[in-house]
Structures are given as structure tokens and as C-alpha cells.
Amino acid sequence: MKNHLFLVLLFVIGLSSPGVFAQEDSGLLTIDRIYNSDEFRQERMSPTQWLSGGEYYTMIERRSDGYDLIAFKSSNQEKKVLVGSEDLTPEGGDAPIQIASYSWSDDEQHLMLFTNTQRVWRTNTKGDYWRFDRNMLTLKQVGKDQPESSLMFAKFSPDNSQIAYVSEFNIYVEDFETGKTTALTTDGNGTIINGTFDWVYEEEFSCQDGFRWSPDGKHIAYWQLDASTIRDFYMINNTDSIYPQLIPVQYPKVGEDPSLCRVGVIDVKANSKKWLDIPGDPIQHYIPRMQWISDTEVLVQQLNRKQNHLKVFRCNVVSGAVDLVYEEKEDTWVDISYPDATAGISDLLVVEDGKAFLRLSENDGWRHIYKVDLKTKEKTLLTPGEYDVAGYYAVNEKMGIVYFNASPDKATQRYLHTVPLDGSGTLKKLTPKEFVGVNRYTISPSGGFAFHSHSNANTPNTTRFVSLPDHNTIETLVANKEFKNKIRQIDMPEVEFFTVTTEDGVEMDGKMYKPLNFDPTKKYPVLFHVYGEPWGAVANDVWDNRLWHAMMAQQGYLVIFMDNRGTPSLKGSEWRKSIYRKIGIINARDQAMAAKKIREWDFVDPDRLAVWGWSGGGSMTLNLMFQYPEIYKTGMSVAPVANQLYYDNIYQERYMGLPQENLEDFVKGSPITYAKNLEGNLLLVHGTGDDNVHYQNAESLINELIKHNKQFQVMPYPNRSHGIYEGANTTRHLYSLLMQYLKRTTPPGPKKALP
């Protein structure tokens, strides 16, 4: 549910499929211009990899007859071709490999290529791998005896002699010289899962790649899940054959036990394994993170079932010793990853030659960086002050500084900062003042260079390559010139940031798109776009789902985004965690009370307030329509959780507790509880193939609304997942549906204010 907030934005900003409609010169946006043409396609960087600690980076560069893999010298952008597409045509083939992603061996002489990929839940993590030897100029398929497109997470050994990968839930190694393949696990079968994860670990902990080489290449540490007690949730495919097909998904609903989880360590040469002796019930605890810190030691992060008690263990894989080096408790929950951080598994940042690690903690009321000494277990606060760290990136050991994102003065923005690793606490902002808005970075291992992406509500993304810590621009890599020129030709609505204070004394950040030719003496309808849960904010100063909302503003709507308590705003732990056991209550009240204030604005028509949202925002939309029917005229809810007991255990229990202990909170926060109160216009949209928020939610809500004789409209999208994008014309159809329903039920345009 959380991740879809970001997934949907990619579709709205203009990643449309190629179309046949001609570009238009008008300054007005249309559905076809946004979703059925290439007119607003943005530039994207090709995959990059650091070499030599950041002295170089590599990137794929297209040419008229193929592509080259280029190495750029970081200091001056001098470039040389390392591999060309003519080198990457398999024997007997007539075309080079299409590269989805790639990686380098530690000696930088071998290239791993990922191709022919297939989707597993959210992303394409299965496919075929090929190894290119730069010295011998040979291209060989890895795991060629395995089923097609079945390999996952292939990685070179640190000594550049072997490749390890996962196939069909087991881990294999393949020798470079002999090509011999050895199965390191043999019990994987879909119920026993080795080296990767089940659905819920991937969705809620961002866990996909489930094994790690030791630094000396002698061992592999890996996760094993036993999902034998996890019940299947069956989705039904009614359209791809005459008879329906059942699609099972291992899905632990809230209140159900998770998979048993443990960490094994394999001696690769001896092909023997042992299990780390981590204390605690392996079913009632999660192990969301694990990493090597030396040739023989692994750091394991363990969370209890309620996710309010974190333990970090230092495990010696030779002696078997397990030492608790860090512990953190909260009355609410403990975070191990953050919306502002890099996607995927985020390891603890090990510093000072492996003597310490960095950890973000909120125990003092703000999210701060602490340095934890592995030997003494002492904690040193690196970022004192009343401000939040959004996420940390990297360290520059030579200079003794850590790079992190924060915005002490304005919660809706993000800037790069540093503090010393010694704990002296001197905060320094590195992002130049001209880059107002949201700034994100990918920093080299040495901390001397970075890819810098910047945007704000009026400025599409630009990616630059910069030196650090001086933050000098060396090269602009993605300028988005054509896209920006197109935007300049559009009559883009004015964007205004504001705050609103509710009758409960809660001050909320807001962002508003004003209609063209806005006249403050007239009254306009409002379209609120909401999310409102702990995994996303909508009012940040960033270029996000700009075009569809801009089009609605052009057509005469005030489009407003606001962030309530419980959203991941940089406003302190109390702001974020006040939602504990109150999802659907405190966040809905904040939104409604803010809307109540806004409808008093002179230029707002109080009889034309509409709201829409997706996933958690769909749930919020329902709660607002049902709990505050006197405020909202129209609601459009996409892929909502109608009953919190229908969602997965990791997410819902993290923020709501265990239903065995406080069932009343789940009932009180669920939209279905209040469905009987519906008075306005409701459009319910859901994909029947949604493996995340099941279509079950829609059908249960439909039954409840029927029970109370409430009229509403429903749009099911057959076999579409949570993103509702699969199939020809789906995205265009969906946003056309939303636009037409809104215009029909809440007419656009200004009305004269009554005297």
C-alpha cells in the first residue's frame, strides 16, 4: 500500500506509451496530450555504477547502431569506451543483449549483464545473466542450465572466481574457469525460500536480494524463510481463458503469524552451512537487515513482531558467538527505512574502519544520526538540535564527515548537509541556495562526488554530476530541455504554498494549484489530493504528478495537497508517530478540519469540495466521505483498504498494533465501519488482480453500501495490479474516468460570490 504513492506519480508525470496523436500547440493540457503521446516524455539517466571508489563511473550511451558502456573520469568527465554492443552479441545471435542492469567485478575486468527480465510482484527481478570478460573478450551465459528467465541477483565473488545466484528458491555458485555449477541449497521449493523473500518482506521491508558474499569470498550469508504456515490469498483471472484461473499469493493478513525467518552461513568451498543462533522466536521476530562487517562477522538487525523493539547483533560465523551491540525501543514503532532514503535494503553505514556504525534514531523526539561503537556499544549523537534528518547517504572518511539530507527550516524541502563524525555537531549545508526545493543525491563510495537531482513545484528534474563537499557542478547529465520547453509553452497554473491551522491547533503544510485567470472575487471548486499515512507526503516542494492536476486546475479547480499528522514530514517524532493505533481517525480528522477551514476562504465554494486518493489515499478518501459527509461532495477512491483487517501484517501491525490486543482500533479506523454515512458522490476504482490491496476490499465495501441502500459507482479493472497500468490504454482510461466523474459531480469553474 505504501509504495504505490510513488508508483502512480511516475505515470502521471508523463511516462506515456507511444501514441498516434499529433502534438498540440495549445497552452491547455488534455488527456490525450498527457497519456497518449510522447509530447511530455522526460529524460531518464541510464543505469550507472561507481568504479575505483568513485574515481570513475560508468553509463550506457546510445549510438545510431547500438550502444557503448562508457567510463567517465569523475574529476573532468573524460571518457573512454569500455564495452560496445558489438561485443555483447551472443554466439549464434543476431543482436546484442538488451541491458536492464549491470554490475562490475571487484577487479573491474568482468561485467555482469541482466537481461530478458520478468516481473516478480513490484519489479523485474528475474531474468537471464551473462558474463563478459574484458580480457578475453568472451560472452558467456550464467546458469544456462536453469530455466529461462529464472535467475535472480547474480553477483561476482570478491576474488573474481565465481558467480552466485538464486534460481527457483535455491542458491547456486558457478566457477569462472570450469563452468561447474554447485547447488549450495537444495530445499527451496516456494514454501522454503532461500536467498530471496516472500511477498510481504519485499513489500514492507524492501527485501528482494537475500544473500551476501563475505568480503574474502569464502562464505555466503543468506536469508531463509519458511512460509509453510502462510495461507494463500487467491486472485481470480476471468479473462485470459474460457475457465477462470486461480492465482495464489502467499499473503499474511494482519493478525496472522509471519514466515519463520533465519540466517544461514555457507562455507562455499566445503559446501556446508550453519545457522546463526539469533535469540528469540524466529516466527515472532523479523530479520529485515543483515550485512557483513568483516571476513567473519555479520551484523543482523532483528525486530519483534510489534516492530517497537530493535536489536542489532554482531555474529561471528566461525565461533558462533552472538553479541547484542545495540538496542532501541519505542512505545510506537521503530523505523529501519525511510521514504527519503535510497530504495531497497539500506544497510547500516559502517565507519572508522569497521569500528562503528551509524543509526538513525528518534528516541529523543527528533530523527538524529548516532554513531555506535561496536566494541564499547557507546552512542555518540552526531546531529544535535531540534530538526530531523531525512536520511543519510555516505561518509567521507578522509575528511571525517557524514553526508545526509535534512531541511531544518522548511519541512517541505530537502538539502544536503554534513556533520563531523567525531560528534562535534557543526551542521553545514552544502546544497547551494539556488537549488530551492527537493534535492536528492547518490554519493560515491569515497564521498568525493555525487549525482545530484533537483526539482521543485515549478521546475522539472535536472540531474548534475557534482564534486563534494564543495558542490561544484562538473557536468549536467539530464537537463530535460525538451520537456522544460514544452512546459514553458503550457499555461501552467500558479503554485502556492500555505499553512492552515485547524480548530485542534494542528498546523498543516499545504500546496495549491490555482486555476488560470484566477479571480479572488469569485468562488471555485476544490479538488483535494490526499494520502495521509506514514509512508508518503504530498505537499513537498517537488515536481511530482504535475500534469494531470495542472490540467484540472486549468479546467477551473483549485487543486490542494495537505499533509496531516502521521505523514513523514520533518516535524519531529511526535508529529509522525501520533498516528499510532489511530490510522483512519487522527489523519482523517486533520484533513477534514483543514478542509473545514479552507472552505471558509473567500474564493472557495463550500458546496463544491471533492477529494481523491490512491491506496492509502483511497482509504483516506473513503474515511473523509463517510466520517465527514457534511464537508465533501464528491470522492474518488482508487485501490483503497476498506477494512484494515484485510491488509498485510507487517505494515498494519507496525502502525496499529496487534488485532489480538486492540481489535477495536482496527475497526474504528476502517472506512467500512462508516459506510452507512455516505451522502455525496462516490466513485470506487480497483484492479481485480491487485496483489497488494486485494479486490476483496472493494467487494466488501460494495456489500456494505448496498446493505445501507447507498448509491455509488464502481470501476473494476480486470487483472490490473495495484498500479492499474497493465494493458493497452489503461492509464489514459483511468485518468479520463476520474476527470469525467469529477466534472459531472462537481462542476468546474468560478461562480460569482454572493454580495
N, C-alpha and C positions, 0 to 999 in steps of 0.2 A: 504493500500500500504506500509506504513512504517514497520509494524510488520513482513512482510514476509521476510525481510532481515535476521531476526533471526530464523524464522521458517525453512527456507531452510537449514541453517547451520546444524541443528540437523540431517537432513537426509544425508548430505554429510560426516559427521564425522564417520559414520559407524553404525547408528542405523538401520541396515538392518533386514529384516524379515528372519526367519529360512529358510535355503536352503538345497539343497541336494549335493552341490558341495563340494568336499573334499578340505581341506586346502592345500595350496601350500607352498613349502619350498623356492621358488624363492624369490630373493630380489626385484623383479619387481611387481608392482601392476597391477591388471586387474579389469575390470568392475565387473566380477563375484565375485572376492575376496572381493570387497568393498560392493557390494549391494546384493549378493545372497548367503551369508554365514554368519555365526556367528563369523568369524575369528577376526573381528575388533570391536566386541561389547565392549562398555565401561561400567564400573560400574556406577551406579547411587545411590545416597542416597535415602533411603525410607523417606516418609514424617516425619517431626519432629515437635514437639510442646514444647514450654517452660512451665515449671511448677514452682510455687513458686518464680516468678520473675526472674527465671534463675538459681535457685539453683539446679534444675533438668531439664533434657529434656527427651522426650520420642521418641521412634523409633520402627518401626516394624522390628522384627528379624525373619528370616525364619528358620524353622527346618524341619527335614525329613518328619514329619507327619502333618505339619501345620505351624503356626506362633505364636509368642508371641509379645505382646506390652510391651516393656521394658522401665523402668525408669532408667536413668543413673544419678548418682550424678555428677554434673559438676566439682567439685573440684578434684575428684580422679577416676571418671568413674566406681565407684562401682555401680552394677546394681541389679535390682530386677524385677521380672515378675509382672506386674500389671493385665494383662488380657491375657488369652490364647485363641487360636482359638476354643478350645473345649467349651469355654463359649459363643461363638458367633455363634452358630448354631440355627437358628430359630426353634421354636416348630413345630414338624412335618417335619422338613427339614433333609436332609442327608449330608449337607456340611456347613461349616462356611461361613459367609459373606466375600466376597472379598472386601477389603477396598481400595477405591480410595483416600479418605482423611478422616481425623477425627479431632475432637476438644474436649476439656475438659470443663466441667462446672467450674465456679469460685471456688467452694469448692472441685474440683478435684475428686468428687465421681461419677460423671456421664460422660459417654463417648458417643459422637455423632459420628455415622459412616455413611459415604456416600458411596453408592454402586449402582450397576445397572445403571450406568450413560449413558447419551445421550448427543451428541454434540449439542451445540447452537452456531452457527457461528464458532468462533475460538476454543472454548474449551468445555469440557463436564461439563456443569453447571446444568443440570437437572438430576434427579435420584431419588432414594429412600433413606430415612434416618431411622436409627434405634438408639434407646437409650439403653445403657447398664448401669444398676445400680450396682455399685461395692459392695454396702452394701447388697442389696437383691439378687444379682446375677441373675437379670432378664433382658431379652432382649425383647424390645417392638418396634414395627414399629411405626414410627411417620407418622401422616397423612394417615393412611391406607385406609381411605375412599376416598382419592383423586385418580385420575388416576395414573396408574403405571408410574414410572419414570417421574413424573411431578413436584416434589418438588425441590425448589431452596433455597440455602443459609440458611438452618436451623441453628438457634442459641439459646443457653440457655439464659434465663433471668438472670440478675446478682444475683437475690435472689434464683436461682436454683429451681424455682417452675413451670416454663413454658418454652415452646419452641415456637418460632415464625418462620414462613417460608413463602415462596411465592409459590403459585400454580396457574397456569392459570391466571397470571397477577393480582392476589389479595393476600393480606397478611392475614395470619391466626395465631392464638395462640392456643396452646394445653396445658391443665393443666396436670401436672405430676400425681396427685393423682386420679382425676376423669376421666381423658382421654377426657374430654369435649373439643370440638374444637369450636372456635368462629371466625367468619369472621370479620376482622377489616376493610376491604374494600370490596365492592361488585360491584363496577362499572367497574372493569378491564375486558377488552374484546379483547385485542390485539391492539385496537386503543387507549383506555385509558390503560396506563401501570403503574401499581403500584409496587413499591419495586424492580424493575429491569429496564432495559433500552431498547431503540431501537437499531438498528444495528449501527448507526453512533456514538452514545455515547459510545458504547462498543469499537468500532474500534479505535476511535480517542482520547477518554478521558480515556480509560481503565476502564470504568464503567460497572460493572456487578451486584454486590451485592448492592441493592438500599434501604436498611433500616438499622436503628441503634437503639438498646436499649439504653435508658438513663442509667446512672450509678446506679440509685436506682431502675431500673426496672419498674418504673411507667408509662413511656412514650415510644413510638416508633416514631422516626422521619423517614420520608421516602420521596423518590422522586416520583413524578407523572408526566408522560409525556402524553401529548395529541397529538397523531400522526395522527389525523384525516385529516390534510391537506397535509400529506406526501404522495406523489404518489408512487405507487408500480412500481418497475422495475421487469419485468418478464424474468426469465430464462426458457429455454425450455429443458426438458428431453425427448430426442427422442429414448432412448434405453431400458427403463425399462418396456415398454408396447407397444402394437401394435399402439396405438394412442398416440401422444405426450402429455406430462403433463406440465402445466404451473406452475412455482414456483415463487410466488410473494415475493419480498423483499422490505420492507419499506426503501427507499433509497433517501435521499435528495441530488440531484445533486448540484454542485456548482451554486450559484446564487439563489437557492430555499430556502425559509424560513425553519428553523429547527422546530422541535416539540416544542410546548409550554411546559415549564418546571416550576414546582413549588414544594415547600417542605411543606408537611403536618406533623402535630404532633398529635399523637393519645394518648388519655388518656386510657390506656389499661383496667383499672377496670371499668370505665364508658362507654367504647367503644364509645367515642366521639372524634371528631377531629377538629382542626383549622388549617388554612393556615398561614404560616409566611408571614408577609407583607414586602416582599423584594421590594425595589423601582425598577422601570424600567419595560419596556415592556417584559413580560415573553416569547415572541416569539423571540425578537431581542437580548436576552441575554441568556447565558448558565449558568447553575449551575453545574459545574463539580465536586465540592467537598463540603462535609458537614460532620460535626463531633460534638459530644457532648464534652463540656469542663467542665460541672458541671451537677448536677441533673436537673437544669432548664435552662441551656444555651447551645445554639448551635452556632458554627462558620460556616458561609456559605460563600463560595468563588463564586463570580459571575464574568463572563467575558462578555464583549459586543460582538456583532456579529463579529466585525473585530478581536477580541481577542488581542487588544492592550491596553486594559484598565481593570485592575483587581481591584475589590473591595472585601474586607473581612468585613462581617457584624457579629456583636455579637447580637444574638437574644435571648430574654427571652421568653420562651414558656408559662409562666404564665401570665406575664403582657402584652405581645405582643410587648414590646419595641424592636426596631431595631437600633443598633448603628454602624455607619461606623468606624471601628478601624484601617483600613489600606487601602491604595490606591496606585496603581502603574500604570504608563503609559509608553508606548514605541512608537516610530514612526513606528516601525516594528510590532513585536508581543511580547506578554508576555507569557513565559512558565509556566506551572503548574506541568509538569512532564518532566523527562529527561531519555534518553536512558541508562544512567549509574545507575539510581535508581532502587529500587525494583519494580518488575512488579505489576500492579494493581493500585488501588486507593491509592495515597500517601497522607495521612493526614498531616496537619501542625504539627510539633513536639512541643507539649505544655511542657513548662519547668517552674521551680521555683514555684511549687505547683499551677499551673494554672494561674499564674500572667502574663505570657508572652508566645509567640510562636516564632518559628524560620521560616524564609522565605528566600529562595534563590532569589536573585535579580541581574539583570545585568545593573542597571541604571548608574553605574559608569564606565562601559566599561568592567568589569570582572564579572564573576558569583561568588558572595560572599554570605556568610551567615550573615543575620541580625537578631537580637533579637528585637521583637516588644513588648513593654509593653502594655497590654490590657487596663490599666486604663489611662495612660498618652499619649499613642499612639506614644511614642518616639521610634526611631530606634537606635540600637547600632550595629555598624559594628564589627563582630567577627573575620573576616578573612582579614585584610588589606593586601595589596600587589598586585603586578601585576601577578596574577595567577588565574586560575579558579578552583572552587570546582565542582567536577563531580556530587556529590550528598551526602547528609548527611544520617547517619544511626540511631544514638541514642545518648542519653546523659548518663553520669554518674553523677547523681545529688550530690552524696556524695562527689565526687572529684571536681565537678564543671567544667566538661569538656564536649565537644561535639565531637563525632566521625564522620569523613567524609572521602570521597575518593577524592584524588587530585594527580596531578603529575606536580608540578611547573617547573621541569627541562626538562621533555620529554613528549610531548603531547600524545604519543602512549602508555603510560603505566599508571598504577593506583596503588596508595598506600594508606594505612590507616594513617590518621593524626588526631591530636586533637588540639583544641584551648580552652582556658578558656571561660566559659560562662559570665565572668564579662567584657569581651571586651578588656582585656589587650593585646590580639593579638599575644601571643607567640606560634608560629607554631611548632609542634613536630611531627616528622614522627615515626610511630610505627612499620610498616612492616619491618622486618629485611632485610638487604641488600642482602641476598642470594635469596630472592624471587623476582628476576628481572622479570618484565612483567606486567601482569594484575592480580590484587588481588581484590577479592570481599568478602563481609562479611555479615553475619546475626548475629546481636548482641542481647544479652539477654536484657530483659527489665531493669534490674539493671545496665547494662553496664559492668558487670564483666567477661563475657565470650562471645565467638563468634564461629561460624562456618566460617572457612577461606578457600576459594577456590583460588587456584593459578594455572596459566598456562602461557606459553609464546609460541612464534612461533615454538620452538623446543621441548617443554615439555608439554605433555598432562596434563589434570587437576588432581590435588590432593586436597582433602578436609581434613582439620585438625580441631580439636577442640582445641581452644587456650584460655588462660586466658588473661584478659586485665586489665590495659593498658600495662603490661609487655610483652605481646605477646609470652608467653611461650607455646609450644605445649604440650598438655596433652595427646592427642590421635590422631593417623592418622585414619580417618574414611573411606576414599576412597583413596586407594593407586593406583588403576588401574594397578597393577603389570603385569597381563597377557597382557593387552593392550600395556603397555610400552615395555614388552619383544617382542611382535610381531613387534612393531615399530622399535626396535633395529635390528630386522632381515631384515628389509626393507632397500633398498638403498635409503634413504630419500634425496631429493635434498637439497643442501645448501640454507639457507635462508639469505638474505642480506637486511638490511635496508639502505635507502638512502634518500636524499632530491634532488629535482630538482627545479630550478628557471626558470620560464617561461619568455618569452620576455616582459610580462606585469609586471615583477618584483614580481610575486607571488611565494613564496617558499612552495612547497608541500611535505608532507611526503609520502614515498613510501616503499613498501616491495616487494621483488623479490625472486622467486624460480628459481634457476639455474639448467639447465639440468645436468644429470650425465656426468662425464668426461668432464666438461665444458672446452672449449678451447678458450681463449680470442682472438686468432688469426683468428677465424672463425666467420661467421655471422649466427645468429639464428633468427627464427621467434618469435614473441611476441604475447602472449595472455593476454590482459588487462581484469581484472575483475573489474567492476565498480558498484557503487551505486550512490553516489553523491548528495543525498538530505538530508534534515535536520534531518532525523531520523536514520542515520547509518553511521559508519565509517568502512573502510575495511583494513586500513593499521596499525591497532593496533598490539602490540606485544602480541598476544594471539593465543592459539591453536584453530583454527576455522574450516573452511571447508578444512582441510589439505589434505585429501587423494585423492580426485578427481583431485585437482590442482597439487598435488605431482605426480600423475600418468601422467598428461600431461607434466610436467617438465621432468619426466623420458623418455618420448617419444620424447623429443627434443625441447620443447618450453621454452622460458623464460616466466614465469607467473608473471605478475606485477599488484600490487594493489596500488592505489594512492587516497588520499583524497583531494578534491578541496575545495575552499571556499563554505560555506554553509553547510558543514558537521559538526557534533557536536564535532569537535576536541577542545581540551582545549587550544585554541589560542586566546581567547578574544571574546567579543561580536561582534566586527566589522567583524571578520572572519566569524562567524556563520551567522550573520544577513545581510551580504552584498547581500545575495541571495534574499532578499525580493523583490517581484514582478519581479524576474529575473530567476525563475526556468526554466531550458531549455536553458538559454542564458549564464549567468556567469559561471555556473558549467560546461556546455559543453565546453565553451571556455578554461577554466582552464585545463580540461582533454586533450583537443586537443593540446593545446600549450605545455603541459608537454610531450605528446606523440611525438610532433614535435622535442623536444629536445632529447628525448630518441632515436629516430630513427637516430640521429647523432652519437650515441655511436658506437665505432669501432666494437663491437661484435653483433650489431643488423642489421638484414636485413631489410632495409626500405621498401622493396616491399612485406614483409610478416607480416603485422600488423593486428591482429584480436582483436575483443572486444566482451565481452558478459556481460550480467547482467539480473537481475530478478526484476520485479516490478518497483520501481524507477530506478533500474539499467537497466531494459529493456527499459525504456523511454530514459535513458541516451544513451544506445547503439544506439537507433534509431536516436537521435539527432546528435550523432557523425558520423554515417554513412551518414546522409542526409546533415548536415551542413558542414562537413569536409571530403568529399568523396576522396580528394586527399591524405589523411593520412591513412585511414583504408581500408583494402582489404576485410575483412570479418566481419560480425556482426551476433551475435546470441542473439535475444531479446526474453525474456521469460516474459509473463504476463505484458506487458507494458501499461502505459497510453499513448495512441496515441494522444488524444485530451484532454487537461486539463479541458475542459468544461464537460467532461463525468465523472469526479471523484466527490467524495463527498464534501459537503460544508465545513465541519469543517476543514479538512486537507487543502484543496486547498485555501480556503479563508484566513486561518491563514497565509499562506506564500505568497499569491498572491493578497490579497485584494478582493474587490467585483467586479464581471464582469460588474455589472451595472455602475461602475465608471471607470474602466480601462480595458475594454474588450481587447484592443489591446495587453496588456501584456500576457494575456492567449493565444491569437492567436500566438503571437511572440514566446512564449516558447514551443508550442506544436509541436511534431515531424511531425504530419500530414501536417503541413504548408510547410515543406521542402521535402516531399516525392519525389517530382519531380526530386530531385537532385541525387537520388540513382545511383551509378555507380558500386559498388562492389557486393559481395555475401551477401545475407540476408536470414536468417532463422528466421521465426516468429513462436513462440510457445505460445499457450494459452489454458486454460481449459474452456470448454463451460459452466461449472457450477460455474464459478468464481463470487462469490457474492461481492467481493471487487473491483477488476478492471474488469469490465464486458467485456465479449467476444465481445460486441459491438465495443470496441476499435480495436480489430483485424479486424473485418469485414469492419469498416470504412476505416482503413488503406489499407486493400486489395483493396477496390474500388478505392482509390486514386492512388495506384501504378498501377492498371490496366489502369486507365484513362491516365496515362503518359507512358504507354507501358513499364513498368519496370518489369523485370523478377526476381522472388524470390521464396522461398519455404515456405510452411506453414505446421505446425503440430498441429491440434486441438486434445485436449484430452477430450473425451466425459464425461460430468458431473463432471469433476475434478474441485476442488476449486482452490483458489489462490496458494495453496501449491503444487498442482499437485502431490499428493501422494496416493489418494484413488485408490483402485482396484489392482488386482494382477499384479505384475511385473512393476508397473508404474514408480517407481523411477529409477529402473535399465534401463528401456526402454528409459526414458528421457535422462539420462546421456550418454547412448550409442549413442543416436541420436546426442547429442552435440559433442561428441568425433569424431564420424564418419564424421559429416559435416565439422568440423574444419580440420580434416586431409585431406579431399577431396579438400577443397577450399584453404587451407593454409598449404601446406605440412610441416611436422615437420623435425627437424634435421638441423645440421650445413651445411653451404656451405663455401667453401674456399673464403677468401677475395681476391678481385682483387688487383693486385700489383699497 
